[in-house]
């Protein structure tokens, strides 16, 4: 066992063992083979009577019988016998009151560095007495057998809440390590009156924090990495009675089409020794990363410790948020670029978790496709979504938090006809919302979605603020808006039995 090796030692071992190669600038680039993203259909929770009634069982949270889990763990024990393994003892959670001690055991040095980058590193003095609350064993070279192991494929991510273990086999995609711990926190923390959130958080000069919810491709990491504000974290946080806190100690940024001009902080961090790149194509002569090359995957990633961002928070803790920003990339071009939500509307859109995929991002996708991921992170939520939505609404009301729905997707038409919202406009709208400049601006209600749209915003043309006016064909807009409203309504039927009348009244329902 190699215990708690520092970053330099892990990089040197990873290079020596040919687990990847150094890119120009010093980052370590690893290729993960056929798994270039998460394997949501291969996640399992070990079934125990003690937790059976707490889990929202279904396609996301699949049960595995104890006997099958024991067979898989026996196979893992035989696999690691006599092997050199890497161990990192780490914290998940910046707030000591809600911190989880995590031990991550991996086969490769670069996966150990990934865990070290992504979680919070305890002081050296604490490691001698470290006792893990959860242990992760990650074995990419071990493959499950569906016939004998009860899995869906050769890949499996098995969480045991009673035994407090996680087993990951058959995949080298490092994101499974961090997301499995996120799923654990999403199960444990509600019992501690903590709302776990798949979100970014930053803090303004006045000390006020802002929460950014958003699915992949909506701009969550980009908008939260603002040089004018302190970055608390880019992906996973908790909201407790004392305020918000980061679960992690690093960032896992998507870097496809990354540019120094649009995202200078992320670009700079991605060119440093100690950073891990995943599935980024390197120039064979210079080693320069080509962030525009998606030949391996669209899901290219950069993993680096938070201290690589100059304006990152050292404590990872902040007060209660003043604003919440829910991001969506509407490829149909009908949602307003920014609108203000009531707490009930916020609960509705939190449950909906809407964005849209565009043609070309997935095999066989020829036109925009609506995507709903409840709580902006359905694959990581073991409890029923209504548990998290009620907590969100409660905290919003108690702390008088403003909520904004921001569309970073298309304007003046759907994907293929309209154009993507300019990042400069989105930044201007978010800045105006966070600074309070939009609170006194007159609002008009969207006739189809019931959203309160500001009539003016500094540095944004008025025609951009009204999505219908941005379309040249208003009848075509109305038809598309009704279609999208219908998708919202159909998706929400699964939640209606679990919410109150106020949230039902805030729901989107197509007219006519």
C-alpha positions, 0 to 999 in steps of 0.5 A: 500500500502506498499511503497518502503520497503527495501530488508530485510523487503520484505524477512521477509514478503515473508517468513511470508506469505509463498510465498517461503522459505529461502535456505541455505546461505540466498537466498529466493526461490520462485516457479512460478507454471506452468509458469517457463518462459516467455509467448511470445504468451500472449504479447499484445500492445494496439492499438492506432492511435498515435503509430500504424505506429511505431510498427512492428505488428505480432506474437511478437507484437500483437495488442489489441483493446482499448475496450478489454484493457479497460475491462481487466483493469476494471477487474484488478481494481476490483481485487485489491480493498481492497488488500494489494499491494507492490510498488517500485519506481525505475529507468530503465537506468543508464544514467540520460539523457535517464532514465525511472522512473518506478513504479512497483506494485505487489501482493506479497513481493517477486515480489516487491523484484525482481523489487527492485533487477533488476532496479536501486534504486533512492536515498531516497531523490528523492522518495518524488517527484518521478513521474512515466513515466511508471507504471507496475501492476503485478497480478499473481492471476488474470486470464484473460478470452480469451472469454471476454478479447480478450486474448490467454489464462488466461495470458496476458502482456498488454503494453499501450504506450499512457497510459504508463501502463503495466498490467501483469496477470495470471503468477508468472514468475518474468521475465515478469516484467523486460522484459516488461520494456525492451520492452518499452525502445526498443520502446522509445529509438531509437527516442533519438538516443539510440540503445537498446541492449539485451546484457551484457557489461563489461569494461577492465582495459584500460577502453574499454567496450565490448558488448556481444550479445547472446540468452539463453544458449550461455554464455552471462552472464558467459563470461561477469562475468569476474573477470579481468574486470568490469561488467556493466550489464548482460542483457540490455543496451543502446548505445548513443552518449556518450557511453553505459549504463546499463538499470538495477541495478541487474542480472537475471542469469540462474543457471542450472548446476551452479558451483562455479569453472566455475562461482564463482561470480554468485555462490557466489551471489546466496548464499546471503540474498537478492537474489531471486532464481526461481524454484530451487530445495532445499534439504528438510533437509539442504535447499542447492540449487541443481543447477543440478536438472531440475525437475521443469524447465531448466530455473532456475534463480537467481536474485540479485543486481549488488553490489553482484558482487564484480567487478560490476560498480557502475555508470552503464555507460561506453564509446563507445565499442571497441569490440562487441562479438556475441555469438551463440551455434551452435549445428550442429558444423559447425560455427567457434569457433571465426571469425571476422565480417565486419560491414555489416556482423555484421548487417547481423548476428544481424538481424539473431540472430542465435543459436540452441536448442539441444535435451532434452531442449524442449518437443518433440525435438529429434535433433538440431533445428536452432533458429533465434531471430532477434537482439538477442531479437526478443520478446522485439523489438516493432519496425521493426528489420531493425531500430535497425540493421541500428543503430548498423552498424552506431555506429560501423562504427563511432566508429571503433568497432571490431566485433567477432562471437563466437561459444560456441556450438559444435565442431568436429561434431553435438550434439550427435557426437561432443563435446561442446566447452571447456569454457577454449578455449572460454575464451582464444579466447575472451581474445585474441580478446579483448586484440588485439592479434588476429588483427595481426593474419592471417585470412582465409575465411570460404568457406561456411559462408564467415567468417574470421577465425584466423589461430592461437590463444594463448592457443587454439589448431589450429585444434580447430580454423578450424571447418572443420578440427575438423571433422573426416569426411570432406564430412559430415561437408560440407553437414552439413555446406550447410544445416545450410547455407540454414537455414540462407538464408531462414531466411534472406529473410524476411529482404532483402527488408529492407537492403542495397546492402552491407548487402545483399552482406554479407549474407550467401548463400549456395554453389551449 
